[in-house]
Structure formats: structure tokens, C-alpha cells
Amino acid sequence: MKVRFFWQDSNLHRVWDSQMLDNRQLSYTEWTDWLTQSITAEDIRAWDSTDPLVWIAESTEIRDTIYPEDANTMSYDYLYDHLPTAEKRLKMAGIRIALYLNTVFEEANQ
């Protein structure tokens, strides 16, 4: 879907894949440190799924909520409304890939 994000031509994939995060102007290390600090043991238990079909179903549910009302004026309001979702999905992905890799290597070591 073509959009204008902070007055520049873009598309919704690019906005979610990079532009919302780039807007914060943090390095990968800063993002990792910042996101990791807010992950709780309860979060880890809640996100304890190594089934990609679960991840896909969650993303599909989110997808239905992110289309902007006006694709030509996406800026601060859109960022405010949706950046927390992107941050949560990054945290979930980090936990889930760690759990998945633990399972893979545990099986390989047996």
C-alpha cells in the first residue's frame, strides 16, 4: 500500500520494516538494550511459543488494525499509535527466536 510517511513517499511495508524504528534514531545496540530492559519473566512465559503458525496468526490479527485512515498524512499520530506494537513484536521475536534456537540445539546435543 502506497503511503506518505512524514511527508515522504513510501509503502506500508517499509514504514513497519524500518521507518518507524529509524524515526527514533537509535542504533541496533541501543534498541536491543532499551527493549531488553522491559521484558519480564511474565512476558517470556506469555510468549513461550516456538510455533511459527502462532506468530503468523498474531501478525494477521495486527495487520487488520494498522491500515491508516489517510495514507497521505502518516506522521506523529501514526507513530504514536503503532510504535508500541512494533516494539512489542520485536521483543516477542527476540524471545521466541532464542527459545526456538534453544530447542534446536538441545535436540542436536542429545
C-alpha positions in Angstrom: 0.0 0.0 0.0 1.5 3.3 -1.0 1.6 5.9 1.8 3.3 9.2 2.8 5.2 8.8 6.0 6.5 12.1 7.4 5.8 13.7 4.1 7.9 11.2 2.0 6.5 8.6 -0.4 6.8 5.2 1.0 4.8 2.0 1.4 3.3 0.4 4.5 5.8 -2.5 4.5 8.7 0.0 4.6 7.1 2.0 7.3 6.8 -1.1 9.5 10.1 -2.7 8.5 12.3 0.2 9.1 10.9 3.8 9.0 9.1 3.7 12.3 12.2 2.4 14.1 14.6 4.7 12.2 12.5 7.7 13.3 13.7 7.1 16.9 17.4 7.3 15.6 18.7 4.6 17.8 21.5 2.2 16.9 20.8 -1.6 16.9 22.6 -1.8 20.2 20.6 0.9 21.7 17.3 -0.7 20.5 18.4 -4.0 21.9 19.3 -2.6 25.3 16.2 -0.5 25.5 13.8 -3.3 24.5 15.5 -5.9 26.7 15.2 -3.8 29.8 11.4 -4.0 29.7 11.0 -7.8 29.1 9.7 -9.5 32.2 9.6 -13.1 33.2 5.8 -13.0 32.7 6.4 -11.8 29.2 8.7 -14.7 28.5 6.0 -17.1 29.8 3.3 -15.5 27.7 5.4 -15.5 24.5 6.7 -19.1 25.0 5.7 -20.4 21.6 8.1 -21.8 19.0 5.3 -22.4 16.6 5.5 -20.1 13.6 1.8 -20.6 12.9 1.1 -18.9 16.2 3.3 -16.0 15.2 1.6 -15.7 11.8 -1.9 -15.7 13.4 -0.8 -12.9 15.7 0.6 -10.8 12.8 -2.5 -11.4 10.8 -4.6 -10.0 13.7 -2.4 -6.9 13.9 -2.4 -6.4 10.2 -6.1 -5.7 10.3 -5.5 -2.7 12.6 -2.6 -0.9 11.0 -4.1 0.5 7.8 -4.2 4.3 8.1 -7.4 6.2 7.5 -5.5 8.7 5.4 -2.4 7.2 3.8 -1.1 10.6 2.8 -0.7 12.1 6.2 1.1 9.4 8.3 3.4 11.0 10.8 3.4 11.6 14.5 -0.1 10.3 15.3 0.5 7.1 13.4 3.9 6.6 15.1 2.4 7.2 18.5 -0.4 4.7 17.9 1.6 1.9 16.3 5.3 2.1 17.5 4.4 0.3 20.8 3.0 -2.6 18.7 6.2 -2.7 16.6 8.3 -2.6 19.8 6.3 -5.4 21.4 6.7 -7.6 18.3 10.4 -7.0 18.3 10.6 -8.1 21.9 8.5 -11.2 21.2 10.6 -12.1 18.2 13.8 -11.9 20.3 12.4 -14.2 23.0 10.9 -16.6 20.5 14.0 -17.0 18.3 16.0 -17.6 21.5 13.6 -20.3 22.7 13.5 -21.8 19.2 17.3 -21.9 18.9 17.5 -23.4 22.4 15.1 -26.2 21.3 17.1 -26.8 18.1 20.4 -27.0 19.8 19.1 -29.1 22.7 17.8 -31.7 20.3 21.1 -31.6 18.4 23.0 -32.3 21.6 21.0 -35.4 22.6 
